[in-house]
Amino acid sequence: MEAAHELEISEAERHCPANDGRKSHHSDKIKADLLARLNRIEGQIRGIKGMIEKDTYCDDVLNQIAAVQSALNGVGKQLLAAHMKSCVVERIQDGDLEVVEELLKTMSKLLKS
């Protein structure tokens, strides 16, 4: 039964509906990893807020902000890779080349500083 469940997840990962109600279908492992990373980032943000409230030295706060930015970039890279391997590939295989423009716009937003 376990193997059948993994096959279903694998099939779902390759399918991102190309309509306005699109949803992603990540494996439980990817989803858990993304959520764990985001929970850590959320804690870091609360820590930065506390540092500001306690008048912590600016350089220390700035270093924590840099760490959060790096962590968010890591989440973005992981999600982008999963998106390209599943949604983008499937839409191209279905003849939907608009996904390339969509991806380029998204990547441009991710690369802004």
C-alpha positions as CSV (number, residue, x, y, z in Angstrom):
1,M,0.0,0.0,0.0
2,E,2.9,2.3,0.8
3,A,4.3,2.1,-2.8
4,A,0.9,2.9,-4.3
5,H,0.8,6.1,-2.1
6,E,4.2,7.2,-3.3
7,L,3.2,6.7,-6.9
8,E,0.1,8.9,-6.4
9,I,2.3,11.6,-5.0
10,S,4.7,11.3,-7.8
11,E,1.9,11.6,-10.4
12,A,0.4,14.6,-8.5
13,E,3.8,16.4,-8.5
14,R,3.8,16.3,-12.2
15,H,0.4,18.0,-12.5
16,C,-0.3,21.7,-12.0
17,P,-3.6,22.6,-13.6
18,A,-3.2,25.4,-16.1
19,N,-6.4,27.4,-15.2
20,D,-7.1,30.4,-13.0
21,G,-7.7,28.1,-10.0
22,R,-4.2,26.6,-10.3
23,K,-2.8,24.7,-7.4
24,S,0.5,23.1,-6.8
25,H,0.8,19.4,-5.9
26,H,4.0,18.9,-3.9
27,S,5.0,15.7,-2.3
28,D,4.5,15.5,1.5
29,K,8.3,15.6,1.9
30,I,8.7,18.8,-0.1
31,K,5.8,20.5,1.5
32,A,7.0,19.6,5.0
33,D,10.5,20.9,4.2
34,L,9.1,24.2,2.9
35,L,6.9,24.6,5.9
36,A,9.7,23.8,8.3
37,R,11.9,26.4,6.6
38,L,9.2,29.0,6.7
39,N,8.5,28.3,10.4
40,R,12.2,28.9,11.1
41,I,12.1,32.2,9.1
42,E,9.0,33.2,11.0
43,G,10.9,32.7,14.3
44,Q,13.8,34.7,12.9
45,I,11.5,37.6,12.1
46,R,10.0,37.5,15.6
47,G,13.6,37.6,16.9
48,I,14.4,40.6,14.8
49,K,11.3,42.4,16.1
50,G,12.4,41.6,19.6
51,M,15.9,42.9,18.8
52,I,14.4,46.2,17.6
53,E,12.2,46.5,20.7
54,K,15.3,46.0,22.9
55,D,17.4,48.5,21.0
56,T,19.9,45.9,19.9
57,Y,23.0,47.3,18.1
58,C,22.1,48.0,14.5
59,D,24.8,45.8,13.0
60,D,23.6,42.8,14.9
61,V,20.0,43.4,13.6
62,L,21.2,43.9,10.1
63,N,23.1,40.6,10.2
64,Q,19.9,38.8,11.3
65,I,18.0,40.5,8.4
66,A,20.6,39.2,6.0
67,A,20.2,35.7,7.4
68,V,16.4,35.9,6.9
69,Q,16.9,37.2,3.3
70,S,19.2,34.3,2.6
71,A,16.8,31.8,4.1
72,L,13.9,33.2,2.0
73,N,16.1,32.9,-1.1
74,G,16.6,29.2,-0.2
75,V,12.9,28.6,0.0
76,G,12.4,30.4,-3.3
77,K,15.1,28.3,-5.0
78,Q,13.6,25.1,-3.8
79,L,10.1,26.1,-4.8
80,L,11.3,27.3,-8.2
81,A,13.1,24.0,-8.9
82,A,10.0,22.0,-8.0
83,H,7.8,24.3,-10.2
84,M,10.1,24.0,-13.2
85,K,10.4,20.2,-12.9
86,S,6.6,19.7,-12.6
87,C,4.3,22.5,-13.7
88,V,6.4,24.1,-16.3
89,V,7.5,20.9,-17.9
90,E,3.9,19.6,-18.1
91,R,2.5,22.8,-19.5
92,I,5.2,22.9,-22.2
93,Q,4.5,19.3,-23.0
94,D,0.8,20.2,-23.4
95,G,1.8,22.9,-25.9
96,D,1.2,25.8,-23.5
97,L,4.2,28.0,-24.2
98,E,2.8,31.0,-22.2
99,V,4.3,29.3,-19.1
100,V,7.7,30.4,-20.3
101,E,6.7,34.1,-20.1
102,E,5.1,33.5,-16.8
103,L,8.3,31.9,-15.5
104,L,10.5,34.7,-16.8
105,K,8.3,37.3,-15.0
106,T,8.4,35.3,-11.8
107,M,12.2,34.8,-12.0
108,S,12.6,38.6,-12.6
109,K,10.7,39.3,-9.4
110,L,12.7,36.7,-7.5
111,L,16.0,38.2,-8.7
112,K,15.2,41.8,-7.7
113,S,17.0,43.1,-4.7
